[in-house]
Amino acid sequence: MEVYDLLVIGAGSAGVRLSRMAAATGLTVAVVEKEYLGGTCVNVGCVPKKLFVYGSHVREDIEDAAGYGWQADSVKFDWTVLRRNKDNEINRLNGVYRNLLVNSGVTLIEGEASFVSSSETEVLVKIKSAKSPDSHLEGGEGTQIRAKKVIIATGSTPFIPRIPGSELANTSTDMFYLDKLPETAIVWGGGYIAVEFAGILQGLGVDTTLVYRGELFLRGFDEEVRQFVKGEIEKKGVKLRFNENIESLERGSGSEVLNVQLSSGERVCAGMVLAATGRVPNVKQLDLSCVSVQLNDKGEVKVDQNFRTSHPLIYGLGDVIGGPQLTPVALAEAMALLPHLTGGSEVKVDYDFIPTAVFCQPNIGTVGYSEEQARERYGDIAVFKSSFRPMKHTMTESAERTFMKLLVDRASDRVVGAHMVGAEAGEIIQGIAVAIKAGATKAHFDSTIGIHPTAAEEFVTMRQPSN
């Protein structure tokens, strides 16, 4: 039985990057994937979700076109076309990831891995449900693999609270494969996944309500951003029910209707309930107890500063260890771990000033601290903000507005937070994130000449603080 230098469990963002980079150093590497190459992001996350965001926004683009002289009276939408074209693109990306691994010299094993035992020098892993012939694994079902080091990069999976009828709810994964869209939907949750899918469904013509147990969605984001987005989402027609929860679901008189019991005592009907109620580490199938890998109280794999678990030969990366659930973070962790695996150097990942976007409608882009966080960390901060009607909509009937905000540490003049709600916010904030990461001051922003006419130039023309 061959002993691999490195066995990676999970071919998502972190797993693929680490596997092929490790193989390039001369290590013998195998990667095991039980479901789909590219992981959540490529298959049932970031990529198809953004394709759906694009698709759901076309209706507004068509409506806006009237202000520019275009007439489009006979437009109709076909969900099956969007879903099919999305599938084609994801299948293409699966092929790209397969080629990246195989052409790098990585042994690709398509099956489900679980731990068997370990010694001081190697770990024994069993493969169940191995596919053939693409698995590149002789022996098929129950084959065992030995490895000098193992990386757990199995990501996370949707979580649905246990309530009566919870099996009737759909998850974000299900959303990408629906046979048809319902007429009405309830999105259950208040995180970025819930907010994004509420916008997608509403944009595709589904009468959508978002139900969240808290006072306001997007906890952890800047408070003014949260409030601004609330108003913009309501303009789009999404009904928001805060301080409310779902207590039970049951099938209605028609097979396509669900009866939804709310915590307020009200009972409502919906064609679908989409549970965007969080994600949990995908570790259940791994049999971690066989190798004494410890989990924390959230069920996440416990690791030290070098991503090493409680077992000296086993490491963890990405969502499964409970850090920021972002693909670029998983990639950064993989690249940071590689020098440690090959040369023993300490792992260094800088988690400060990570930019991110929420593809609600309009989009959110953010980097650095919220105002609340900045005040807690720096004390005296200056707040610069602007809200305006974007130029595009001066000739349309859209009521959509854009919001921008800069946070500046008065003592150093450093910009410590930038936030935007508006079209292409993620694209704009990505560039600003480079400047903030480099330590740009407000004076740098003020001395930068803007590109006119753009929304982005507002970030370099805000002169008077609001406080």
N, C-alpha and C positions, 0 to 999 in steps of 0.2 A: 504494500500500500504506500503510495507516494505521500510524502510529508510536505505540505505547502509552507512556504515561509509566512504567508499571510492568507487568511481566509476572511473574506468580507461577507457578512450576512446582510443583504439588502442592496439592490442596485438602483437606489434613488440618487439624489444629487450628491450627497456626501460619499456614498459607496462607489459610484462610478468614477468620480474624480480621484478618490484615493487609490482605487484599484489600478487604474491605468497609469497614474503617476508612479505608483510603487513598482509596477511591472517594468517601467522605463528605467528604473535604477538597477534592474537585474534580479529582483526578487521573483520567486515563483508565487503567483497570485491566483486565487480562485475566488469568484464571487457567486453567491447563491441568491436567486430571486424567485419568489414563489408566485408572483402575480404579474407585474408588468415592468418592463425596463424604463428607467427614468423616474420611477417612484410617483408619489402623489402629485408633485408639481406638474410634471409633464402630462400625466394621464387623467387625473381627477382633481386638479388643483389650479395653480396659477395660470397655466397656458390655456386649457380649454375654457376656464372661467373668463379670461380676458377676451377670448374669441366671442363668447356669449355676450360680454359687455358691448363689444363693437356691434354685434348683431342687434342688440336691444336698443342701441342708440340711433339706429338708422331712421326709425320713425320720426324722431325729433329733427333729424337732419332734413328729412323730406318736408316736414312742416315748416322749418326755417327757410327752405328753398323758395317758398312763396314770396317772401320779402325781397328776394333777388330775381324775381320774374319767372321762376320755373313753376310749371303746372304739372302736377302728378296726381291726377284724380283717381286712377284705377289701380293703385298700388295695393298688393296683398302680401301676406307673410305666410310662408310654409315652414313649419317647425321641422319637418322631416328633412328638408334640404339643409338647414343649418346644422342639424345633428349629424347628418351623413358627411357633410364637408368637414365638420369638426373631427369626426372619426378618421377620415382620410388623412388629415393633417397629423393627428396623434399617431396613427399607424406609421406614417413617414418618419416621425421623430423616434418611434420605437426602433426602427431600422437604423437610424443614425446612432443611437446609443448602443445597439448591438455591434455595429461596425467599430465604434470607438473602443469597445472592450476587446473584441476578438482580434482586431488589428494591432492592439497594444500587447498582445501575447497573454491576455488574461484568460483563464479557463472559466467559461460561463456555464453555470449549472442552474437549470430552471427546475426548481423544486422547493420544498419547505424544509428548513434546517431546524434542528433542535440539538441541544447539548446532551452528551452522553456521560463523559467523565473527563478528568484531566490528571496530568502528572506535573512534575516540576519543570518539564521541558516542552510539553505539547498538550493540545486540547483535542479531544475526540468529538466529532459532530456527526450526527446521523441525518441523511437526506431522505425525506418522504415525498412521495408523489412526483418523482423526477420524470420530466418529459423526455421523449426520445424522438428523433435523433439530436435535436438541437441542444439538449442538455450537455452534450459532450461528456457524459458520465457513464462508464461501464458499470454494470451491476444492477442498475435500475432501483426499484423500491427497496428502501432500507440500507442502501449503501452507506458506508461510513468513511469519513475524511479526517485525516490528521493534519494539524496545523501548529506551527510554532507560536503564532499569534493570531488572535481572532478579533475582528471589529464588528460590533453590533451597530448597524445603521439601518434599523428597520422602520424608523419614522413613527408616525402616529396615525390614529384611525378615529373616525367620528364617534362621538359619545352621545347617547340618548338617555336622559334620566328615566329611571324605572317608574312608570306610572301605568295605570290600567289602560291597555290598548296601545302602549308605546310601539308595538310591532307594526302598527299601521302608519307610523310616521316614516317619511323619507329622509335620507341624509343628503349632504352635498354630493356624495358619490353617486347616488341614485339620480340626481338631477341631470347628470350628463347623458343618461341613457333612457329617459322617459319616452314611452311610445308616442304620447301626445301631451300637450299642455292642458292643464285644467282651466276652467273658466275663473275659478277663485282659488286663492291660496293663502295660507297663514305661514309666515316665516317665524319660527320660534327661536329667539335668541337675540343677543345684543352686541355681539362681536363683529369684526370686520366681515366675516363670511356671511353672517345674517344680513348685514346692511347691503353688501354687494348683491346677494341673490334677490333681495327685495327689489332692488333697482332693475335687475335683469328681468324678473318676472313681470313687473309692472310695465317695463319698456316693451315687452313682447306681447302685451295686451291682456295679461292676467290681472284681475282685480285682486290686489295684494294688501294684506294687513301684516304688520310686524308686531309681535307680542313679546315683551321683555319684562322680566320681573323687577328690574332696577328703575331708577328715576330717569335715566337717560342712557342711551347706548354709547358704544365706543369708550368704555372706561379705560383710563390711562392716557387718552389723547388730551390735548389742550382743551380746556373748558369752553373757550370761545369758539373753537373749531367745532366741537360737538354741538353747541347750540346753533351755530350757523348751518351746519349740515342738516340738522333737524328741520329747520325751516325750508331748506332747498328740497329735501326729500318729500316733504309734505306738498310742496308746489307740484311735484311730479305725479301726485295722486296716491302715493302710498299712505295708508292709514296706520298711524302709530299708536300703540296701546302700551304705555309704560305702567310700572307698578302693577303688573298683571302677569299671571302665569297660567300655564295649561295644566289641569289636574287629571284629565282623562280623555281618551279618544275611543270612539266606537263607530262601527260601520253604520251608516244611515240606511234609510229605506231603499235608496238607490245604490248600486255598487260603486258609483263614482262620487259618493258624498260621504264625508265624515262628520259626525257630531262631536263638537269640541266643547268640553266643559272647562270654563275659565274660573280662576280663583275668586273672581268678583261675584260668582254665582250665575253669571250669564252663560247661556248655552248658544253657540253659534255653529253654522255649517260652513264647510270648506271642501273644495274639490281635492285639496292636498294640504298636508301639514309638512313643511320642510323643517326638520330639527337641525338648527345650526347652534347647538348647545355646548360646543366645545369639542376638544379632541384629547385622546388619551394615548400614552405610549403603546406601541404595537409589540408587546413582548410575551403575550399569553402563551404562544405556541413554542417558545424557545426552551422551556424546561430549565430555567436559570438556576433552580435549586440544585440541579445535578453538578453545578460547578461553583456553587455558593456565591453567585453574583447578587449583590444586595440592591434593593430598590428603596427609594425614599417614600415618605408618606403619601406622595402623589402618584406612586406607581412608576416613577421615572428611574432609569438606571443611574445609580450613584457613581460619580467619577471624581477624580482629583483634578488638580490643575493641569495635568498632562493627559486628561481624558481616560485615565486608567481606572478600571472598576475595582471592586474589592478582590477580584482575581488578578494576579500579576501579569497574566498572559492575555487578558481580555480587556478591550477598550470599547468606549461608546462614543458615537458622534451624532450630531443633528438633533432632530425633534425628540428622539428617544431619551435624551439626557435632560430635557426640560429647559433648554435655553430659548432664545428668540426663535420662533417658528418661521424662519425666513430662508428661502433657498440660498441666497448669497451668503448667509451666515454659515449654513452647512458646508458650502464650498470652501469658505475661509477656514473653517475648523479642520476640514480634510487636509488642506494644504499646510496648515500649521502643524498637524500631527505627523506628517510624513518625515520631516527631519528628525523628529524624536524616535520614530520607528527605525530609521536607517542609521542614525548616529548618536542617539541618546540625548540630544539637546532638549532644553526645556521648551514646552509649547507656549507660544505667545500669540494670543488673539486679542485684538483691541475691540471691545464691545461699545466704546464711546462713539457717539455721533453716527449711529447706524441710520441711514435714510430708509424710509419705507413709504408705501402708497396704499391707499384703500381705493379700489376701483368701484366706488359707489358713483352715483350720478347727481351732481358733478364730483369729480375725483378729489381725493385728499392726497397731498404730498407733504411729508414732514421729515425733518432731521433735527436732532438735538433735543433740548429740553422743552417741555410744555412750560407755560408761564408759572404754573403752580410749582413745578419741579425746580425751575430756575430761581424762583424766590427763596425756596427752601435751601438751595445749594449756595447761591451767591449773595442773597440778601437784597442788596440794592440793584435793581435792574431797570433798564429803560425799555419801554414797549412801543414799538412802531407798528401801525396797522393801517390797512386800507380796504375799503369795500366799494365795489363799483360794478356797473353794468359793462360787460365786455363789449368791445367794439363790434364783434360779429352780430350781437343782438340789438344793436341800435337800429337795424333794419328788419328785425323780425318781431314777432309778438311774444317771444319767450321772456319770461320774468326772471330767468336765471341770473344770478349775480356771482361775482368772484370775491374771495376774501384772502388777504395776505397779511402776514404778521412776522415781525422780526423781534427777537429778544436779545438785549445787549447787557452784558455785565458792565456797569458803570465804572467800576474800579479799573478794569483793563481795557475797556472799549471793545472787547471781543464779542462777536456775534455767537450766541450759545444756543439759538433756536431759530428755525425758519419753518413756517407753516403756510400752506396754501390750500384753498378749496376752489376748484375751477377746472376748466378744460385743460388737459395735458399737464396737470399738476405734478405727476410723477416725473415726466420728462424735464420739467423746469427745476424741480427740487434736486434731481440727480446732479445737475451741474453746480447748483449752489452748495450741495453737500461736499464737493471737492474743496471749495473755498473755506467752508466752516471747519472741515477736518484739518485744513492747513493752518487754521488759527486766524482767519480773516477778521479784521476789526470793522466797526461801523464806518470808520474813516475810509477803509478800502472800498466798501460798498458805495459810499458817497462820492468817491473820486472815480468810480467806474462809469463810463459813458454808456447809456442805455441804447438798446436797439428799438427804433421807433418805426411804425407803431406796433408794439407788442404789449401783452399783459405782463410779461416777465420784467419789462423795464421798470415796473412799479417798485420792484425790490431795490433798485438803486436810486429812486427818487423820493423815498419816504424820509423827510427831514425832521419833522416835529414829533417828538414822542407824545403818546397819549396820557402819560403820567408825569 
